[in-house]
Amino acid sequence: MNDKCVVLNAKKMNFDGKLDFSFYLLMLQYMMILNLSSAMQVQMKMLACGNHPRLL
């Protein structure tokens, strides 16, 4: 059996072959920013339509 390992971006890999923790943190921050902007867009649409609930 021939097993092959493909490394897509060696700069993000540690010597043990695992992704660097800082890369995971970067992706987490990116997803949080996208989530926040999506929530803000929903609130802006609600306010533009005259729907003024208590936005806490």
Backbone as a chain_set.jsonl record, in Angstrom:
{"seq": "MNDKCVVLNAKKMNFDGKLDFSFYLLMLQYMMILNLSSAMQVQMKMLACGNHPRLL", "coords": {"N": [[0.844, -1.177, 0.0], [0.633, 2.151, -0.896], [1.002, 5.092, 0.697], [0.332, 8.511, 0.476], [1.208, 11.807, 1.366], [0.039, 15.025, 1.139], [1.113, 18.282, 1.308], [-0.313, 21.314, 1.508], [0.238, 23.998, 2.209], [3.132, 24.678, 3.444], [4.113, 26.58, 5.194], [2.237, 26.998, 7.175], [2.37, 24.774, 8.68], [3.441, 22.863, 11.474], [6.357, 21.146, 12.74], [5.41, 18.691, 13.471], [3.425, 18.189, 11.712], [0.923, 19.243, 12.09], [-1.607, 21.776, 11.839], [-0.783, 25.16, 12.542], [-1.57, 26.761, 15.622], [-2.103, 29.495, 15.603], [-3.112, 29.929, 13.09], [-5.618, 28.723, 13.27], [-6.77, 30.475, 15.126], [-6.839, 32.802, 13.602], [-8.702, 32.084, 11.61], [-10.942, 31.719, 13.255], [-11.347, 34.341, 14.216], [-11.946, 35.607, 11.806], [-14.365, 34.333, 11.095], [-15.953, 35.188, 13.224], [-16.069, 37.944, 12.743], [-17.45, 37.961, 10.302], [-19.889, 36.904, 11.193], [-20.712, 38.898, 13.002], [-21.007, 41.112, 11.274], [-23.093, 40.19, 9.707], [-25.185, 40.021, 11.586], [-25.417, 42.724, 12.204], [-26.291, 43.723, 9.755], [-28.838, 42.594, 9.608], [-30.098, 43.919, 11.735], [-29.955, 46.571, 10.799], [-31.607, 46.414, 8.539], [-34.034, 45.849, 9.8], [-34.447, 48.232, 11.222], [-34.598, 50.039, 9.091], [-36.969, 49.284, 7.922], [-38.77, 50.216, 9.692], [-39.217, 48.726, 11.92], [-38.79, 48.734, 15.204], [-37.621, 47.181, 17.533], [-36.607, 46.419, 20.915], [-33.371, 46.742, 20.829], [-30.801, 45.253, 22.203]], "CA": [[0.0, 0.0, 0.0], [1.393, 3.4, -0.972], [0.319, 6.243, 1.292], [0.948, 9.786, 0.114], [0.791, 12.962, 2.151], [0.183, 16.256, 0.366], [1.142, 19.483, 2.134], [-0.748, 22.416, 0.657], [0.956, 25.212, 2.569], [4.084, 24.24, 4.464], [4.365, 27.644, 6.168], [1.265, 26.901, 8.254], [2.52, 23.481, 9.33], [4.509, 22.661, 12.438], [7.173, 19.993, 12.387], [4.655, 17.464, 13.702], [2.454, 18.042, 10.636], [-0.373, 19.805, 12.461], [-1.743, 23.2, 11.546], [-0.388, 26.055, 13.615], [-2.709, 27.257, 16.395], [-2.4, 30.873, 15.213], [-3.952, 29.862, 11.892], [-6.972, 28.469, 13.756], [-7.266, 31.712, 15.722], [-7.138, 33.712, 12.499], [-9.963, 31.65, 11.005], [-11.992, 31.991, 14.23], [-11.605, 35.777, 14.189], [-12.584, 35.907, 10.53], [-15.749, 33.876, 11.167], [-16.658, 36.048, 14.167], [-16.317, 39.216, 12.055], [-18.538, 37.727, 9.351], [-21.118, 36.732, 11.963], [-21.083, 40.202, 13.531], [-21.496, 41.961, 10.185], [-24.393, 39.656, 9.308], [-26.149, 40.434, 12.604], [-25.62, 44.161, 12.055], [-27.1, 43.932, 8.557], [-30.221, 42.25, 9.963], [-30.623, 45.005, 12.557], [-30.13, 47.755, 9.948], [-32.801, 46.185, 7.719], [-35.197, 45.987, 10.673], [-34.636, 49.652, 11.497], [-34.993, 50.699, 7.848], [-38.377, 48.938, 7.665], [-39.602, 50.793, 10.742], [-39.346, 47.782, 13.026], [-37.89, 49.229, 16.24], [-37.672, 46.42, 18.795], [-35.545, 46.777, 21.858], [-32.097, 46.146, 20.412], [-29.877, 45.322, 23.343]], "C": [[0.89, 1.24, 0.0], [0.55, 4.535, -0.413], [1.072, 7.499, 0.918], [0.37, 10.88, 0.985], [1.058, 14.208, 1.322], [0.11, 17.426, 1.326], [0.813, 20.659, 1.23], [0.009, 23.703, 0.944], [1.88, 24.889, 3.734], [4.346, 25.315, 5.508], [3.424, 27.554, 7.362], [1.403, 25.605, 9.039], [3.661, 23.526, 10.345], [5.301, 21.434, 12.014], [6.445, 18.675, 12.62], [3.559, 17.266, 12.659], [1.079, 18.597, 10.947], [-0.409, 21.29, 12.12], [-1.383, 24.028, 12.772], [-1.635, 26.606, 14.307], [-3.079, 28.674, 15.991], [-3.258, 30.913, 13.953], [-5.402, 29.606, 12.285], [-7.577, 29.731, 14.37], [-7.634, 32.729, 14.651], [-8.471, 33.354, 11.851], [-11.142, 31.921, 11.948], [-12.356, 33.471, 14.233], [-12.329, 36.178, 12.916], [-14.062, 35.513, 10.566], [-16.568, 34.737, 12.132], [-16.985, 37.395, 13.536], [-17.445, 39.062, 11.051], [-19.878, 37.596, 10.068], [-21.616, 38.067, 12.499], [-21.647, 41.095, 12.435], [-22.862, 41.486, 9.704], [-25.473, 40.089, 10.297], [-26.436, 41.923, 12.495], [-26.472, 44.467, 10.83], [-28.563, 43.631, 8.839], [-30.84, 43.382, 10.771], [-30.858, 46.261, 11.726], [-31.364, 47.611, 9.064], [-34.065, 46.344, 8.554], [-35.486, 47.454, 10.947], [-35.105, 50.398, 10.256], [-36.458, 50.438, 7.519], [-39.309, 49.505, 8.728], [-39.846, 49.861, 11.908], [-38.316, 48.164, 14.083], [-38.052, 48.43, 17.525], [-36.577, 46.91, 19.729], [-34.281, 46.036, 21.454], [-31.106, 46.326, 21.545], [-28.492, 44.962, 22.918]], "O": [[1.802, 1.351, 0.819], [-0.483, 4.895, -0.977], [2.297, 7.557, 1.026], [-0.82, 10.875, 1.301], [2.177, 14.421, 0.857], [-0.855, 17.55, 2.081], [1.56, 20.969, 0.302], [0.381, 24.423, 0.017], [1.441, 24.834, 4.883], [4.766, 24.989, 6.618], [3.779, 27.992, 8.456], [0.633, 25.361, 9.969], [4.701, 24.14, 10.108], [4.952, 20.765, 11.042], [6.812, 17.653, 12.04], [2.835, 16.272, 12.714], [0.157, 18.441, 10.147], [0.618, 21.969, 12.113], [-1.654, 23.629, 13.904], [-2.64, 26.883, 13.653], [-4.257, 29.031, 16.031], [-4.049, 31.839, 13.774], [-6.315, 30.197, 11.709], [-8.755, 30.024, 14.161], [-8.632, 33.438, 14.781], [-9.281, 34.238, 11.573], [-12.22, 32.307, 11.495], [-13.536, 33.821, 14.251], [-13.236, 37.009, 12.954], [-14.917, 36.277, 10.118], [-17.748, 34.987, 11.886], [-18.066, 37.936, 13.767], [-18.309, 39.934, 10.953], [-20.888, 38.121, 9.599], [-22.816, 38.341, 12.457], [-22.658, 41.766, 12.643], [-23.703, 42.305, 9.332], [-26.564, 40.482, 9.884], [-27.578, 42.346, 12.675], [-27.294, 45.383, 10.866], [-29.442, 44.344, 8.356], [-31.983, 43.766, 10.523], [-31.858, 46.95, 11.925], [-32.093, 48.582, 8.859], [-35.055, 46.906, 8.085], [-36.642, 47.877, 10.91], [-35.932, 51.304, 10.362], [-37.116, 51.277, 6.905], [-40.52, 49.29, 8.663], [-40.621, 50.191, 12.805], [-37.119, 47.952, 13.895], [-38.571, 48.953, 18.511], [-35.733, 47.723, 19.352], [-34.144, 44.84, 21.711], [-30.634, 47.433, 21.803], [-27.575, 44.963, 23.739]]}, "num_chains": 1, "name": "protein.A"}
